[in-house]
Amino acid sequence: MDLGLAGKVALVTGASSGIGAATASLLASEGADVVIGYSGNRAGAESTAAEVVARGQTATLLPMDVGDAEAVSKAIADLRTTVPSLDVAVLCAGSNIVTPFEQLTPAEWDHIVSVNLNGTFYVLHAITPLLADGAAVVAVASVAANTGAPHHAHYAAAKAGVVGLAKSAARALAPRVRVNCVSPGLTITPMGELTLAGLAAGYAQSKLLSARLATPDEIARCIVFLASPASSFVYGACLDVNGGRDLR
């Protein structure tokens, strides 16, 4: 199936590893040039860039701390000098720390909310003038937004905010730009493995109908579908990709 992404330009934040890296690679395989947003992990970003180039597409590295509004503003302003417009934006940058609710500190709360929720807003707000007519934005939330999480309440709350932000932006930017959201379950990524390490043995797997965790590619395929013209009549949706984790 041709997803209609050939010749498009896509920004993916959090593209140095995990779901973001898999999404960048898949977008390139569909013919899109990719701007690789990252913070800190330059080696990972360069590895993702190499995959994009190997698929015959252009890769542009864009370092920025998404939790810093000024840094985001500057990075996007710099990007505009080389990329006149964006057809796709995947807001995937995130961070998590497993901490029991009773032990959460204000500093930890502020950090996780800053990266996951504030960062999604800062990037989306900054790129809005860059989004071409017919562009698609996909924000990445989490199953925790639906279920809550006693071991990472800050992350769950921030991701619930991402869902609300995506739906609000969908209303604000339609029909010129489509905004949707994907809520992954636990995925085999560096962050997913850290989360698993902090949970009771078997807790996450016991909640899955599929009896396994997701791979980054499985999440990326859903993201790329929503980012493509193949989902042209989908506005403001939040697609759960979690192996039945919160089936109701």
N, C-alpha and C positions, 0 to 999 in steps of 0.2 A: 504493500500500500504506500503510495506516495503521499507523504504528509504535507507537502507544499512548503518546505523550509529551505529549499535550494536558493542560494543568493541572499538569505536573510542574515541579519546581524543580531547576535544574542549576547546578553550579559548574564553571567551566572556568578552569584556571590557564594562564598564558601566552597569554591571550586578546587581547592588544593587537595581534597580527600573525600572519601565517602560518597554520599549521594550527589553532592555537587560535582565532583570529578566525573562520576558516571554519567551525569546529565550533560556535562560539557562534551564528553566523548560522543554520546549518542546524537546530540545536536549536530556535531561535526559530521557524523556518518550520514546525516540527513541533508548535508550540504550547506549548513550554516557556518559562518565565521563566528568565533567565540571570544568575548572579553572575559578573562578569568579573574574574578575578584577574589582576593585572599588577604589574610592578615597573619603575618608571622611565618607561616610555613612556605617559604619561597621554593624550597626544593620540591615540595608537593605540587605547587602551582606550575613549576617548570615541567614536571612530569606530565601534568595534565595538558600543558601547552604542546608538548611533544606528541601526545596522542592526537590532539586536534590537527596538528600539521601532518602527521602520518596519514590522516584521512583526507588530505588535500585541501584543508581549509586554513585560514589565517587565525592565529592566536595572538591576543593582546593581553599582557599582564597588567592588572590594575590593583596595586596594593592599597588597602584602606582598612582602618579600624571602624567597622560599621557602628559600633557603640559610641562613636565620637562624631557629633553632628558636623563640626567644623571640618574634620578630616574627610568625611563623606562629601561635603560640599566642594571641597578643593579637588578631591579625586575625580568627581563627576565633571567639574569645570575643566580639568585637564583632559579628560576623556573626550570632551566635545571638540577639542582641537584636532582630533584624529578620527573620531567617529561621529559623523553629523547626525545620525539618528539610530534608534534601536527598534528592532521589530519584535524582539522577545526579551523579557527579563525574568529570570528565575531567582527568587530571593531565598537562598538556602543557607546562608551563614547562621550558625548557631553554636551554643555552648551549653553544657549541662554539668552539674555537680550533684552527686547523690548524697543527700543529707536528710536525716529524719526531721520531721516537722518541728519537733521540740528543740532541735539544735540549730535551726536556721538563724543566721545572724543578719542584721540589716545590710551589712556590706555585701554578703553573699547574695542576698535577695536583689540588691541594686545591680550587681554585676550581671546576673543571669537575665534579669528583665532588660537591662541596657543592651545586651548583645542580641537577644532573641526578639524582643518586641520593639524597643526603640530603634534598633538597627534596621529592622524591616521597614519601619516608617521613614527613617532618615533617607534610606536609599530610594524607596518608592517616591517620596516627595521630591527628591533631587532629580530623579530621572524623568519625571512626568513631562517636562518640556521637550525631552529628547525622544519620547515615544512617538513613532510614526503612526499615521492613521492606519487602523487595522491591527495595531500591535497587541500582543498578548503578554500578560504578567501572571506568573504563578508564584504564590507565596507558599513556603513549606512550614506547616504547623506540626502537629504530633497527635497520636492517639491520646496522649495525656491530657489534651485540651478537652476531650469528651469524658474521660473516666476520672480525672483527678489522679494525684499520685502522692501518697503520704511520705515518700522518700525523696521527692523533688517537687514540692508544691510551687516553688518559684518558677520552675520550668513549665509546669502545667499551666499556671496562671498566665505566663508570658505567651505561651502558644495559643491559649484560648483568646488572648488579645489579638494574636496574629489572624485568627479566623475572623474575628469581628472587624479588624482593619481591612482584610481582603474583601469582605462583603460590603463594607462602607465605600471602599475605593471602587468596587465594581459599580455601585450606584453612581458615584461621583464622576467616573470617567467614561461610562457607557454613553453612546454606542461607539465612540471613537476608539476606545481601548477596552479589551476584555480583561477582567481580573478574576482569577480563580485561585483555588487553594488545594493542596494535597496534605493529608494527615497520615504520615507513615506510622506503622508500628515499629517495634524494635527491629533494627536492621544491623546486619553484620558490617559495621563500620568502626573506626576507632572510638567514636563517642558512644555507639551502641554497646561496644564491649566494656567500656568503663561503667556504663549504666548497669549492665548485667552483673559485673563484678561486685556492685554494691547492693544487690538484691539477694533475697533468700534463694537458695538453690532450687531451680525448677519453677520459680514463681512465674516468670514471664511465659515460659513455654506452656505451662499448665492452662494459661488463658487463651491459647491459640487453637482454633479449629484445625489449622494446617499442621500443627505439631512441629513447627520449625520457625526460624526467624526469616525475615526477608533478606534478599540480596540487594545491594545498591542498584543494580540494573533493573530489578523489578519495580523499584520506586521511580527510577529515571524514566522508564517507558511511560508511566502514567503522567509524569510531569511533561514530557515532550508531547504527548497527545494533547494535553490542555494548552500547551504553548503553540500548537500548530493550527492551521486553518481547518484541519480535520474536525476540530471541536468548535466550529464557527458559531454555533447557536448555544454555547455553554457560557453563561455569565453568572458570576457570584456563587459558583458551586464549591463545595468542599468535599473532595473525593477521599474516602477512607481506604487506605491500603495497609491493612494490619492483620491479615490472616484470621479475621473474625474476632479480634481481641475485644471489641466492644459491641458485638452483635446484640441488637435489642429486639 
